[in-house]
Amino acid sequence: MINEIEIDLLQRDNLWHVSDMYPPLDVFEKYGTKCAVTDLAVLTGCDIESLLYYRVPDDKSLRGRTGKVCTKTPSYYYIKSIYSQYVSGDVVPCDIRCRDSAIRPVLKIPSKLFEKIVSKKNYGYKGIIEVEFGEYPQWVVNKKLQSILEKEFASGNLNTTGKNYTFDSVEKNNFTTPFSPIVYPEYEYNGKKYIRFKNLDKEKLFFELSNEKEYNSGDYVWLEVSPIIWFVSKKDNLLISKRGLVASIKFDDEYEDEFEDTEIYKYMTEYLLPEMLQNVNLFDYFEIKDNDFSFLENIINELSPEDRRAYMDALEEIKDNIGIQANKKSR
């Protein structure tokens, strides 16, 4: 079921009213078309606007800063361009070779899992349904914790979790070099997870993140791995990231409308999607009723061999805890 989740980007028509035949998603009719971006997106080179006027309607803090976010709709105003959400919420054409737009992922979820995810819903701005699903490095830690983590890291006291996050090491103004991965390990401290990110943006001499601290180019920044918040579109079984998560990924060198052939889609499917979902636990979404494990076992059998082993081990432990022998009915 996890491996049936598909990742996508928004189209221009999802956001802006282009014709009566293709109205925008109801989420954006309520929320508007501005999109906040994470500290990670800022660190990876997303163009942002810090003025209070441009912030999203439900968050006027630095976490509500808007950024430029790409869609997958080609634009024919300029050669090699797509439509993007600008910091003002307006639609603008952008060069597909630029690395300064954030990725705002959209997930297409199998119906049974979608229902379970939405059952844990919250109501946000103007009653928009929001859910948490998956995790990703998003926000810088506070100044005190930044100092503590750096000291613990220097002393060799931090353990890695075995999970990683992959970004592009190429500078954002480089139009020609293809994606070159740089991998950051996930660390655990006091039950929470973090990455130690090095900002490589030589264009910015200093930058302010959501903890109101100014960092210099080349500084190491500790980001917490935290739940991703999604807007819910029930009509289409879609989860739409509330924020732009990461930038620096070139869309492609050539593009008309074959999105699945683009460099950004390859990054999203090979790195972004599995890394967002690597901490998802299916047991959080499916209840075991009357000691009947068959439904969960069928789901687990659809997973990759590595994930299947981990889930089967956990399932056997649950069975042992309630006195059921593995693969046998209770007596």
Secondary structure, DSSP 4 states (H G I P E B T S, - for coil): -GGG-EEE---HHHHS--BTTBPPPHHHHHH-S--EE-HHHHHTT--EE-SGGGS-TT--SGGG-EE-EEEEEEESSSTTEEEEE-TTS-EEEEETT---SBB--EEE--HHHHHHHHTT-EE-GGG-EEEEEEEEEEEEPPHHHHHHHHHHHHTT-PEEEEEEEEEE-S-TT-SSSPP-EEEEEEEEETTEEEEEEEP--TT-SEEE-TTS-EEETT-EEEEEEEEEEEEEEGGGTEEEESEE-B------SS-SS-GGGSHHHHHIIIIIHHHHHTT--GGGT---BTTB-HHHHHHHTTS-HHHHHHHHHHHHHHHHHTT--TTS---
